[in-house]
Amino acid sequence: MKLLYFPGCSLKNYAQRYEKSALAVAKRFDIELVELKRWNCCGVVYSLASDSVFHHIAAVRNLIRAQEQMHETGNEKLVTLCSMCYQVLASVNHRLARDPEALETLNRFMDEEEDYLGTIEVLHFLQVLRDYVGFHKIKESLERKLENIRVAPYYGCMLVRPKEVAIDDPEDPSLLETLIASVGASPIEYPFRTDCCGSYNVVANKDIVKIRVLRIIKPLLRNSADLIISVCPLCTFNLEYGMKLASRELYGKSIPVLYFTELLAYALGLDYALDKNVLATLNKLYEGGEK
C-alpha cells in the first residue's frame, strides 16, 4: 500500500528520530510513505478568523501538491506525523469542504496553481495503524512483548480538538492506550493526557510551559510511569524542557519522553530505526522488566 506523506518542518530538523522510526514501522507493515514533492510549511496555526481565508494558503498549497501526486499512490490520502500539521491541514480541508465560496476565493487567488478540488483525505499516522494495519496485526508481529513497562499516553490538544477533525473521542480518547496494550505494556490512566503542553509559549513565556508540564508530570511520578509517549514534536520538546525548568519542584526527577513510533519500533524489533539513547532507555526498561 502506498500513501502520500507530508513530513512538515520539525521532522526534517529536531524530530528526525520520529520520522525514522515511523518510516520503519510503516515498511514493516508493507506501507510505503511517499514523501510529498515541493511541500511547504503547513501554516503552523489554523486561523479561526471567519472573514479571511488567506491564512489558509500554505495548507491549501500542500493539499494541491497531494492532488497533483495522488496518481503515484492510487488514492487521495495524505498522511502526517506531526499533530500540529495534522490539525492545520485537516481543519483547512474540513472548512473548504463545507464552504464552497471560500474554496472558490482561494482557487481564484492562487491562479498559478491548479484548482483544489477538495477531495484529499488528511490522516494522522495513528489512524493508519488503527484503520489499515490493525492492533491485532501489531500484536501478532511483536518481537518483544513489553510487559511490566508502565507507559503514559500523552495526546496533547491538537489530535482531539476540534471535534470535527479529532482522530478519537475528544473527551475520552483511547487510541494510544490501545496501542500501548498491543505491545504488551501497561497504559497509565491520568487526568491531563489531553492538556496543552504550553505550545509556542516556550518561546515567549517559558513559565507557562513550566506550569503546564508540572501539572502533567506530577501525577505520572506518583503513578511510577516509566515512559511518556508523545505524538507531536513540539509536545515532546516542551515536556522534556519543562521538566528541566521544573527540576526543583520535581525534586530532580524526570520521565523519558519518546515518540509512540519509537515504542512500537522497539517492540517490533526494528532497533536500526532507533536513536542510540532511545534504544538504551528501552533496553534498560525491557531488561529490568524481564527480571
C-alpha positions, 0 to 999 in steps of 0.5 A: 500500500502506498500513501502520500506523506507530508513530513512538515518542518520539525521532522526534517530538523529536531524530530528526525528520530520520529520520522525514522522510526515511523518510516520503519514501522510503516515498511514493516507493515508493507506501507510505503510513505511517499514523501510529498514533492515541493511541500511547504510549511503547513501554516503552523496555526489554523486561523479561526478568523471567519472573514479571511481565508488567506491564512489558509494558503500554505495548507491549501498549497500542500493539499494541491501538491497531494492532488497533483501526486495522488496518481503515484499512490492510487488514492487521495490520502495524505498522511502526517506525523506531526499533530500540529500539521495534522490539525492545520491541514485537516481543519483547512480541508474540513472548512473548504469542504463545507464552504464552497465560496471560500474554496472558490476565493482561494482557487481564484487567488492562487491562479498559478496553481491548479484548482483544489478540488477538495477531495484529499483525505488528511490522516494522522499516522495513528489512524493508519495503524488503527484503520489499515494495519490493525492492533491485532496485526501489531500484536501478532508481529511483536518481537518483544512483548513489553510487559511490566513497562508502565507507559503514559499516553500523552495526546496533547490538544491538537489530535482531539480538538476540534471535534470535527477533525479529532482522530478519537473521542475528544473527551475520552480518547483511547487510541494510544492506550490501545496501542500501548496494550498491543505491545504488551505494556501497561497504559497509565490512566491520568487526568491531563493526557489531553492538556496543552503542553504550553505550545509556542509559549516556550518561546515567549513565556517559558513559565507557562510551559513550566506550569503546564508540564508540572501539572502533567508530570506530577501525577505520572511520578506518583503513578511510577510511569516509566515512559511518556509517549508523545505524538507531536514534536513540539509536545515532546520538546516542551515536556522534556524542557519543562521538566528541566525548568521544573527540576526543583519542584520535581525534586530532580526527577524526570520521565523519558519522553519518546515518540509512540513510533519509537515504542512500537519500533522497539517492540517490533524489533526494528532497533536500526530505526532507533536513536542510540539513547532511545534504544538504551532507555528501552533496553534498560526498561525491557531488561529490568522488566524481564527480571 
